[in-house]
Amino acid sequence: MHRLLAGALLILLSPVSWVPARGQDLAAAQRPRSDFFSGVVTAFSSDQITVVRTVPHKTSETRTFAIHKETRVEGKLALKVRVTVRYVPGEDGDRALHIIVRVSQKK
C-alpha cells in the first residue's frame, strides 16, 4: 500500500510539461476558426445557400453562406433537405467550407 501511495505521489510531483510544442500552437493560431450550422435548406444557388434552424420553443434562426469553388458538397442539394454546414465567418459574410446533406431514414 505504501509503495502505491509513494508511486502516485512521485507521478504527481514529477516535472511534466503540459504546454504544447511551439509548432502546434502557431499552426492553430494561423488556421481560421470554423463553426457548424445545421438546419433545413430554404434556398440555394450556385454561389450561396440559405439554411433555417428551428429549435422548439424558441425563434428560428436563418443563415446564408457563400459557396466558393473550394466548398465541398457531400450529397445532392435540394430544397427542404437537412444539411450541416461547416463555415468560416468573414467580413463579407459566412463562407461555407463543407456542406453535408443529411439523408432521412425511412421508418
Secondary structure as the mmCIF struct_conf table of DSSP 4:
data_model
#
loop_
_struct_conf.conf_type_id
_struct_conf.id
_struct_conf.beg_label_comp_id
_struct_conf.beg_label_asym_id
_struct_conf.beg_label_seq_id
_struct_conf.end_label_comp_id
_struct_conf.end_label_asym_id
_struct_conf.end_label_seq_id
HELX_RH_AL_P HELX_RH_AL_P1 HIS A 2 LEU A 13
BEND BEND1 SER A 14 SER A 14
BEND BEND2 VAL A 19 VAL A 19
HELX_LH_PP_P HELX_LH_PP_P1 PRO A 20 ALA A 21
HELX_RH_AL_P HELX_RH_AL_P2 ARG A 22 GLN A 30
BEND BEND3 ARG A 31 ARG A 31
HELX_LH_PP_P HELX_LH_PP_P2 PRO A 32 ARG A 33
STRN STRN1 ASP A 35 PHE A 44
BEND BEND4 SER A 46 ASP A 47
STRN STRN2 GLN A 48 ARG A 53
TURN_TY1_P TURN_TY1_P1 PRO A 56 HIS A 57
BEND BEND5 LYS A 58 LYS A 58
STRN STRN3 GLU A 61 ALA A 66
TURN_TY1_P TURN_TY1_P2 LYS A 69 GLU A 70
STRN STRN4 ARG A 72 GLU A 74
BEND BEND6 GLY A 75 GLY A 75
TURN_TY1_P TURN_TY1_P3 LEU A 79 LYS A 80
STRN STRN5 ARG A 82 VAL A 88
TURN_TY1_P TURN_TY1_P4 GLU A 91 ASP A 92
STRN STRN6 ASP A 94 ARG A 102
HELX_LH_PP_P HELX_LH_PP_P3 VAL A 103 LYS A 106
#
